[in-house]
Each structure stands twice: as C-alpha cells, then as structure tokens.
Amino acid sequence: MPLFEEKMLIYKDMRRRGLVPRPGLKFGADFAVYQHGPGIDHSPYVISALPRGSKLTALELIRAGRLATSVKKKFVIATILSNNEVRYYGFVWTKP
C-alpha cells in the first residue's frame, strides 16, 4: 500500500475518533492532532506514520521524541496492521 494511502487511513481513523489532524511538518511529524481544532486549543500530540513493513531506528525514535518534547507535545507513531486497522504507539519521555 502506498504511503499516501496509509496516511489517509490514519487521517480517517483520527477523524472517526473525533480528533482534528492537521499537517505536522513544522513539528517534524506527519500530523499535529488537536482535540477541537487549531486556534481553539493547542495540539497535544504529534503523529508520525510508520509505513507498513518498515523499521524505526533507535536514533530516529530519540530524535522524534526530543523534538516533540521540545514543543511540548506527546510523540505517537501510527502504523497500519494487515487488516487495515490503525495501531498507535505513544511514547513518554522522562528525565532521569
């Protein structure tokens, strides 16, 4: 499945859940996700789509997490399962 179609499935899933996804390029992600919408509230999440069958390196994960933390967002990875279900993986960054 092309990446555009995977991102579209993720977008539709977020809309179905009542969320408002917007382009997340300025946050280094595919989507900035709002509970009500831009201008109404701040985006609590940034979501990156992980293409089916691809792998995420530890360095990529750390970079994305640090960037999300620096803009006060929670970092989430979304991927599409074989049955076209969207699975979300959230990360919490802590300071030792």
Secondary structure, DSSP 8 states (H G I E B T S, - for coil): --HHHHHHHHHHHHHHTT-EEEE-GGGTSSEEEESS-BTTB---EEEEE--TT----HHHHHHHHHHHHHTT-EEEEEEE-TTS-EEEEEE-----
